[in-house]
Amino acid sequence: MKTLLLKKEEVRRLICMKEVIGTVEEAYKAFNSGQVIQPPYIGIDLPSHRGEIDFKLGYNQGNEVISMKASSGGFTGNPEQYGVPNGMGTVLLFDGRSGALMCVMDGSLLTGLRTGACGAVSVKALARKNARKITSIGTGNQARMQIRAIREVMKIEEIQAWDHHPETQARYKADIESEFDIPVIMANSKEEAVAQADILITTTRGKGALVEAGWVKPGTHIVAIGSDAPGKQEFEPEIFRDAKVVVDSIAQCVEKGETQHPIARGIMTPKDIHAEIGEILLGKKPGRESDDEITIFDSTGMAIQDNTTAAKIYRNALDGQVGTFFEFID
């Protein structure tokens, strides 16, 4: 069996955001249909090199693909010392029926794409149909990715943006207005920005409660992206008290998602989580039920999203005859 090698620029050409939204929906449905084996991910901290590397593994019975993604970050000396980026990603795809290695692909774009797409999937399922205004707390790369994805599923009339760093905020405004012709208002304060939101997106590094409960208006849909490890936080836990809380994975979110904090404070229990989003997509549980509900989507990211997205990239490569085959097994 031959193994396909896909480099970064090849991966970039092989998939678009609309397709990724579809692969993420596929992942959530498979997860809540009992088709997925997804062990807890393994992380290795390397403080002596100021870096870390995570390994996420998933099997999808629906496509008979086993995926393993290795993602590194930190490693601040990489560009000068080794001539490689601070963070890198690699994806291996195995045939679920034989265990044979099908594909080795660059994974540096994958996480950003599927994380952006998850916000769009949640907007389709949980935001008000007349939602038009987005507030972005955080204006880095993932904040841009969220806009690229959400604009595929709704019309965005205005974006309010806030960031700790004014220069990052200014670059975000210039980039979004240039790429999408959507007006971006640079908010003077977080409170001012949040108060305008139909959809509130947070993509910070999650170092504290950036958003207070009293700022969030009825009917807001919240896309909580930044908290993906124990201790990370973006929201005052009180926001969760009367909200409809939807997560990607209950097991992950109660430990390392934004949901960990209201549970630790006794504001809610795991039983108060309304649904995993796959249950809503499958019609097992309702999504938004009134225009006044505050809905929260707590996303920690799952290996199955990498699986379905990488498998689609692989199929597109075969169809388009892109990439290089090599003999891995004689």
Protein Blocks (a to p, Z undefined) as FASTA:
>chain_A
ZZddddfklmmmmpcfklmmmmmmmmmmmmmnopaccddddddddfknopaddddddddf
klopacdddddehjlllmmmnopafbdcddddddfknopafbdcdfklmmmmmmmmmmmm
mmmmmmcfkbcbdcdehjbfklmmmmmmmmmmoccfbdcdddfblklmmmmmmmmmmmno
pacdddfbfklmmmmpmbdcdfbehlacfbcfklpcghiacddfklgcehiafbdfklmm
mmccddfblklmmmmmmklmmmmnopacfklpmbafklmmnopaccdfbfkbccddddeb
iaklmmmmmmmmmmmmmmnopajdddfbZZ
